[in-house]
Amino acid sequence: MSEGRQRPRSIVILTGAGVSAESGIDTFRDGGGLWEQHRVEDVATPEAFARDPELVLRFYDMRRARIQEVEPNAAHEALARLDAHWPGELTIITQNVDDLHERAGARRLIHMHGEHLKAWCMTCDSRHHWRGTLIDRPACPTCAMPGSLRPDIVWFGEMPYRMGEIFNAVARTDLFVSIGTSGAVYPAAGLVKQAREAGAATLELNLEPSQGSRWFDEARHGPATALVPAWVDEVLAAL
């Protein structure tokens, strides 16, 4: 934490793809990322799913399988440690659709872009934990309608989940921390400005400066597996 500020009572943490990259999860925006293999218009929009559902389902089946092959890294584990020991308010908002935060032990968590390990029924609106494939168009466990399940992922053009909770948490936080994000995808990229306007201190932990680095009071650059544990150690040592 920066000198000259009181210890925060409330912390909001926004995590992006850079937190999971060192676990082996490909990122969309880095060189070699998913967007270089598939155009976003082909796999991550409602229009793509309507146009070519087999391509979209095959793509997400591959991502779902990959997530189950990797493990949480030191950054996930450090944030879970903070979650376990921080006595004040804490909200971890993740743009990631993997379950590595949960597997590391984080509990005060919001998935704003959905989850790979869930399926959403377009017929009855039910959601289900899902580890298998969707390409074979299985029936919904709730309504039994075959072929009605899609990945429970927020695609481009769709509204992120739980935005009311997110805005409320950011509006009352004392410290806003962005970890491993590009600062390019809205509305997540705009949360730091909301936090500043509410009077919060702001900190960026990222491999390199994000597109929104100018909005942060302090920025530290390097691998998440080094930066995040060091920062969490600082916060917990100040208790």
N, C-alpha and C positions, 0 to 999 in steps of 0.2 A: 504494500500500500504506500501511496505517496506520503511524504512527510507534510506536516502542517494541516492534515485533515483528521477529524475525529474518526474513531473506528466506526464503520458502517453498522447499522442495525439490520439493514435489508440489502441483499445482493441478488441481482439478476444476471444470469450468464447466458449468452447466446452462443451456441456452438454450430459450426459448419463442417464441411467435408474435410478440412485440414485436421480435425481431431481424429478422424477414423482412417486417414490416408496411411498412417504408419502401421496400421493393422492389416493393410493390404486391400482396402476398399478403394476402388478407382474413383476419382473425382471427375466431375463434368468439365471443369474449366482448366485443369492443368494439361500440359502437353501429354499426349497419350491417353487423355481422359475419354469418357464415354461419348462425348459429343463428336469426337473425331472418328468414331466407329459408326455412329448412328446420328443422323440429324435429329435435333430435339423435336422437330415437326413430325418425325416419323415414329417416335416412341413415347413422347411425353405430353401429348395433348388429347383432349376428348375427340377431336377430329381424326387423329391418327388411329385411335381405337375403333372408331366407327368405320374407317376406311379399310384397315387391315388388322383386325383383331388378332390374327394368328401371329403376326410379327410382334405386336406389342406384348402379347402373353408370353411368347417365347423369350423375349428380351427380359421381362420381369421374372420369369422362372429361373433364368440364368443368374440374375442378381440375387434372388432369394436363396438359391443354392450356395452362391459364393459367400453370402453373409454368414451362413451356418458353418462355413469352413474356417473362419478367422476367429481371433480372440481379442478381447479388450486390451488396450495398451496402457502405458503408464499415465497418459493424460486422462483416460476414462477412469482409471483407478484413483487418481488424485481427486477428481471431482466427486467421486463416490465417497471418498474419505471426508471431503468438505461437507457433503450432504449429511453424513453420519454425525459430525461433530460440531457443525455451525449451529449455535443456539438461537439465532435470529431467523428472520424470514429468508428463504432461499428459493429461487425459481430457476431451474435449468431449462431453457427453451432450446430445443435442437431442430435444426433444419434437416438433420440426417434421418434417413429412413431405416437405418440398421437398429439392432437392439443391443449395441455394445455398452451404452450407458447403463442399461438395466442389468446386463450380465455382470458389469463391474460392481453393481450395488446401489446405483443412484435411484432415488425414489421420488424426489420432488422435481418431476420432469414433465415437460409438455412436448409432444411431437407435433410441430406445427405443419409438417408436410406429409403426415401419415406414416405408415409403417409397412415395410416389405413383408413382414411375417403376419400380415392380416389380409383378409379378403372381404370385399364389400359386395353385398347382393343388391343388384340394381332393381330387383323386383320387390323385395320386402324391406329393404334398407337395413338389414341386419349386418353386423360385422363379426368376423370369426377369426380366431388365431389360425394361421395357415402356414404349414411348413412344406407342403408338397407342391405339385404343379397345378397350373390352371389351364394349360394348353389343351388338355383333354376335356375341358368344359364340364367339370363335375357339377353335380346338383348342389344347391344351397342346403346346408344342414337344417335351416329353419323352415323354409317354405317348400323345399324339395324341387324347385324349378331348375331344370338343367340348363347350363350355359349362361346363368345370370350373374356369375361372380366375376369381378374385376379386381385388380390390385387396389388396395386401400391406400393409394398414393395421391397426393394433391398434384395434379398436372398443371402445366402452364395454362392460364386462363381460368383456373378454378380458385375458389377462396380457401386460403389456409385455415386450419382448424384452430378453434379456441382463441380467436383473436381478441375477444372481449377480456378474457382472463389475462392474456399477454399484455394488452395495453394497460390494464389496471395494475399489473405487477410492475411494469416499467414506470408508470406514473408515480408510484410511491417508493421506488427504490432509492437507496443512498449511493449505491455503487453498481454501475453497469459494465460488464466485462464481455468483450467479444473475442471468441477463440476460433481460429481456423476458418474464418469466413472471407469471401471475396469482396463483400460489400457491394455486390452488383445486383442481387436478387431482392426485389421488393415484395411484400412490405418489410421483410426482416432487416434489410439494409437501412431502413428509416428509423429503426428503434433507438439507435444511438442519439439521433437528434431529439427524439422525444424525451429521452433520459436527461440530456443536457438542459433542455427547456424546463424540466422539472427540478433542476438543481443537483442532479446526481454527478458524482465523479465518474469518469469514463476511462476505461483501460482496454487497449487492444493487445492481444497475444496472437501473433500470426507469423507464418513463415516469412512473409514479406509484407510491405505496406499494402493495405487493402485500398479499394477505390474510395472508401470513406475514412481513411486515416486522419484526415484533417479535423474530424469531429471529435477525436479522442484527446483527453488531457495528457495521456501517457501511452506510448506504444513500445512494446518489446517484441523483437523479431528473432525467430529461430524455430527449431522443431517443437511441436506441441509436447512431445514426450519429455522435453527438457524444461520448457517454459512453465507448463501448467503445474507440475509437481513443485517447482521452486516457488511459484506464486502461492499455491495452497499452503505450503510450509510457512510462508510469511504471514498469511491471514490467521492461521491457527496458532502460531507463536504469539500473536498479539492479543489473544484472548486472555 
